[in-house]
Structure formats: structure tokens, C-alpha cells
Amino acid sequence: MPQPRDRATRTSDLLAALTAPAADAWVATASPEAAPYLVPLSVAWVSDRIVIAVEGASRTARNITASGVARVGVGPTRDVALIDAVLERSAGVDDDTELGAAYAAQADWDPRGLTGYVFLVLRPTRIQAWRESNELSGRVLMRDGEWLV
């Protein structure tokens, strides 16, 4: 088992994963009736926010809009980050030129021009990251929206 990373290294590793071209994540939401929903999506890290592009009528968009929250999983099982986030804002994919350009530059696709698609901008409030059991201690990198490093 490799030696545990310190928080600064974990934060750096996470930011590298979030800013990588074609970054993917699992986005977990729940309906107003508490029915869970999990979907893999392309993500972009824009101005310290997670940005996803989905159809506005999709279950993911409806759940996030109704609850205002999502949980995002980044990385494989043995190098995972769990990000609790709140919906900061929603924008039509053609309504925010800068956001659209930033998303398309990083994601593996460009939703601009697709009818009914929206960008959901998620502000992280809590982030945990670890590889193995020896990294469980100190796994919290962000609490209450503030980096601990």
C-alpha cells in the first residue's frame, strides 16, 4: 500500500482530475420523493465550480433543480473524491457565452446549439478524497465551501 498523501497533494491530484480534458464523474441526485438517481456525465471545472450539461427536462436536472443539491463522484474506487455540491445557477447552453466556451474547451462534447439543454453550475460545499484505508484520516479537503489546505 502506498504511503498516504497529505491534504495538499490530495487537493492537487483532485484539481488535476477535475481540469483534465474529457473529465467524467458520477452525479447522484434524489427526487422529491427521495428516489435515488445516478448517472455518468462529462464535467468541467470552471471558476472553482463543477459544470454539467444536461437536458433541462432530464431526471438529473429536475432532481437538482428541486433539491438544490447533488453528490459528484470523481475517479476510480481506489482514488476517489466525493463532492457534495449545491446548485448555484442554471443557464441555457446558448445563454452564457463564457460558460459555454469553457465547458466545450474541457468536455469531450459541445452541447451548445442543442435545444432544451442547460448548464448546471454546482458549487462544492464538502469534498473528501482518499485512495486506501490509510488515507481515511484527513480525507476531508473542503468543509462548508472552504478548502482546508
C-alpha positions as CSV (number, residue, x, y, z in Angstrom):
1,M,0.0,0.0,0.0
2,P,1.5,3.4,-0.9
3,Q,2.1,6.0,1.8
4,P,-0.8,8.3,2.5
5,R,-0.9,11.6,0.7
6,D,-1.2,14.9,2.7
7,R,-4.2,17.2,2.0
8,A,-2.2,19.5,-0.3
9,T,-1.2,16.5,-2.5
10,R,-4.8,15.2,-2.5
11,T,-6.1,18.6,-3.4
12,S,-3.6,18.9,-6.2
13,D,-4.5,15.4,-7.5
14,L,-8.2,16.2,-7.4
15,L,-7.8,19.5,-9.3
16,A,-5.8,17.7,-11.9
17,A,-8.6,15.2,-12.4
18,L,-11.3,17.9,-12.5
19,T,-9.4,20.0,-15.0
20,A,-8.3,17.1,-17.3
21,P,-9.7,17.1,-20.8
22,A,-12.9,14.9,-21.1
23,A,-13.2,14.7,-17.3
24,D,-16.1,12.4,-16.3
25,A,-17.9,11.9,-13.0
26,W,-20.9,10.1,-11.4
27,V,-23.6,12.5,-10.5
28,A,-26.0,11.4,-7.8
29,T,-29.3,13.1,-7.1
30,A,-32.7,12.3,-5.5
31,S,-36.2,13.1,-6.5
32,P,-38.6,15.0,-4.2
33,E,-39.9,11.5,-3.2
34,A,-36.3,10.5,-2.2
35,A,-35.8,8.1,-5.2
36,P,-32.1,8.0,-5.8
37,Y,-30.7,8.5,-9.3
38,L,-27.1,8.1,-10.5
39,V,-25.7,9.0,-14.0
40,P,-22.2,9.3,-15.5
41,L,-21.6,12.8,-17.1
42,S,-18.9,14.9,-18.6
43,V,-17.9,17.7,-16.2
44,A,-15.9,20.8,-16.5
45,W,-14.2,22.7,-13.7
46,V,-14.9,26.4,-14.3
47,S,-14.1,29.1,-11.7
48,D,-14.0,26.6,-8.8
49,R,-17.4,25.2,-9.9
50,I,-18.4,21.8,-11.4
51,V,-20.4,22.4,-14.6
52,I,-22.5,19.7,-16.2
53,A,-24.6,19.9,-19.3
54,V,-27.9,18.0,-19.4
55,E,-31.3,18.2,-21.0
56,G,-33.4,20.6,-18.8
57,A,-36.2,18.0,-18.7
58,S,-33.9,15.2,-17.6
59,R,-34.3,13.4,-14.3
60,T,-30.9,14.8,-13.2
61,A,-31.9,18.4,-14.0
62,R,-35.3,18.0,-12.4
63,N,-33.8,16.5,-9.2
64,I,-31.1,19.1,-8.8
65,T,-33.4,21.9,-9.5
66,A,-35.9,20.6,-7.0
67,S,-33.5,19.8,-4.2
68,G,-30.7,22.2,-5.0
69,V,-28.0,19.6,-4.2
70,A,-26.0,16.8,-5.8
71,R,-23.2,14.5,-4.9
72,V,-20.4,14.0,-7.5
73,G,-18.0,11.1,-7.5
74,V,-14.7,11.6,-9.4
75,G,-12.1,8.9,-10.0
76,P,-11.9,5.2,-9.6
77,T,-12.7,3.3,-6.4
78,R,-9.2,3.3,-5.1
79,D,-8.6,7.0,-5.8
80,V,-12.0,8.6,-5.3
81,A,-13.2,12.1,-4.4
82,L,-16.8,12.7,-3.3
83,I,-18.0,16.2,-3.7
84,D,-21.2,17.5,-2.1
85,A,-22.4,20.5,-4.1
86,V,-25.3,23.0,-4.2
87,L,-26.9,24.4,-7.3
88,E,-25.5,27.8,-7.8
89,R,-27.3,28.6,-11.1
90,S,-28.7,27.1,-14.3
91,A,-28.2,28.6,-17.7
92,G,-29.3,27.6,-21.2
93,V,-26.4,26.3,-23.1
94,D,-26.6,29.3,-25.5
95,D,-27.3,31.9,-22.9
96,D,-23.8,32.2,-21.3
97,T,-21.1,32.6,-23.9
98,E,-18.1,32.3,-21.5
99,L,-19.5,29.3,-19.7
100,G,-20.3,27.5,-22.9
101,A,-16.8,28.1,-24.3
102,A,-15.2,26.9,-21.1
103,Y,-17.3,23.8,-20.9
104,A,-16.7,22.9,-24.6
105,A,-13.0,23.5,-24.2
106,Q,-12.7,20.9,-21.5
107,A,-15.5,18.4,-22.1
108,D,-15.5,15.8,-24.7
109,W,-18.5,17.4,-26.4
110,D,-20.2,20.7,-27.0
111,P,-23.9,21.0,-26.1
112,R,-24.3,24.5,-27.5
113,G,-27.0,24.6,-30.1
114,L,-28.9,21.7,-28.7
115,T,-32.5,22.6,-27.9
116,G,-33.5,22.1,-24.3
117,Y,-30.0,21.6,-22.8
118,V,-28.8,23.6,-19.8
119,F,-25.6,24.1,-17.9
120,L,-26.0,23.4,-14.2
121,V,-23.3,25.1,-12.2
122,L,-22.6,23.3,-8.9
123,R,-20.7,24.9,-6.0
124,P,-18.8,22.4,-3.9
125,T,-19.5,22.6,-0.2
126,R,-17.7,19.5,1.1
127,I,-15.0,17.4,-0.6
128,Q,-13.5,14.2,0.6
129,A,-10.7,12.3,-1.2
130,W,-8.8,9.1,-0.4
131,R,-7.1,6.1,-2.1
132,E,-6.8,3.4,0.6
133,S,-7.8,3.0,4.2
134,N,-4.6,4.7,5.3
135,E,-6.0,7.9,3.8
136,L,-9.3,7.9,5.6
137,S,-7.8,10.2,8.2
138,G,-7.6,13.6,6.7
139,R,-9.9,12.8,3.8
140,V,-11.9,16.0,4.1
141,L,-10.4,18.6,1.8
142,M,-13.2,21.1,1.9
143,R,-15.8,21.9,4.6
144,D,-18.6,24.5,4.4
145,G,-17.3,25.6,1.0
146,E,-13.8,26.4,2.3
147,W,-10.6,24.5,1.4
148,L,-8.8,23.1,4.4
149,V,-5.4,23.3,2.7
